[in-house]
Amino acid sequence: METRLSLTPGQNGTKKLLARYGELLVCVRYRYDAARKMRHKTVELIVETAPWAPKRRHLAPAAAPVGGGLENGAGARIAGPRGSSGQPLKSIYT
C-alpha cells in the first residue's frame, strides 16, 4: 500500500472530516492499494492529551575529532585534506 497524499486539517479533502472531528483531527491520508485496486482515506486523531514535562538531559560537550580524518555516511573513516595527523603538511622548501 502506498501513501500518495497527506493533508493537514483545513485543506481541500479534509473539510468534512474537520467538521466531524474538530480539533482532534491531526491529518488525513490517502493510501492506494494497487493489488486490490482500492483507495483508502485514513485519519489521524488525538485520543488523549496529558501534561508532560521533559526531563533535563546532561549532554557531554562535543569533542573535536582526533586524527583529522573525516567520516563518510557509513561511518567509515576517509582521509582528510591534511593527512592522518590533522596537522598542516610540512613544506620541503622551507
Secondary structure, 3 states (H helix, E strand, C coil): CEEEEEECCCCCCCHHHHHHHHHHEEEEEEEEECCCCEEEEEEEECCCCCCCCCCCCCCCCCCCCCCCCEECCCCCEECCCCCCCCCCCCCCCC
